[in-house]
Amino acid sequence: DGSGYRTVFILSSLSDSAATAHLEFFDNNGAPLALPIEGTTVTSKEVALSARGVARIVTDGTSSGIKAGWARLTCPVVIGGEAIFQTRSGTKIISEAGVGSSPTAIRSTVYVQSSSAISSGVAICNPNNSAVMVTLKLRNTLGGVVASQDQSLAALGHIAQFITQWFGSAYAQFEGSLEISCGSPVSAVALRYDNPEVDVFTALPVLIIN
């Protein structure tokens, strides 16, 4: 949220019973993240859902700078959740990407690419109540590991970076995959920016490795 970005959360009830869902926001360090919603800054949101109903919550986009983190959705009945990341100029939407709820896994992978016009970034969150060490392996198109590093994530923490931020400018021209592994399940999603202005993008889900 902020600097032209905002997020739309869409909740869908899959139950024949009405219920209240609880949406919580966390920052990179795992602390509650304050976001502007309907003119009020909140770190969580209670959302009433009718049986088989839907609800939409939109951040205002008015944060100073860009606020980034992750959201946890809980509910006593079965529901589905998804989000839409949007960039705007005034009231006009410049780009948007739908993001499904991310499953947790101890090992997953996602396609990445970098070039003069393309940048791939990956966001990882730790839904656990203790810190975890995440191993990132960059693989080329033949599956070979070309770079690797460990990344510590705080309890309920989050990190989002471009491939070149993690592995350096040597991978400014690269195509392959990023493998994510951890002793405790984590969740991830990727964003691919498709022009030099970094304002047109799509989301890519990670694939779980069994």
Secondary structure, DSSP 8 states (H G I E B T S, - for coil): -BTTEEEEEEEEE-SSS-EEEEEEEE-TTSSB--EEETTEEESEEEEEE-TT-EEEEEB-S--SS----EEEEE-SS-EEEEEEEEEEETTEEEEEEEEE----EEEEEEEEEESSS-EEEEEEE--SSS-EEEEEEEEETTS-EEEEEEEEE-TT-EEEEEHHHHH-GGGSSEEEEEEEEEEEEEEEEEEEE-STTS--EEEEE-EE--
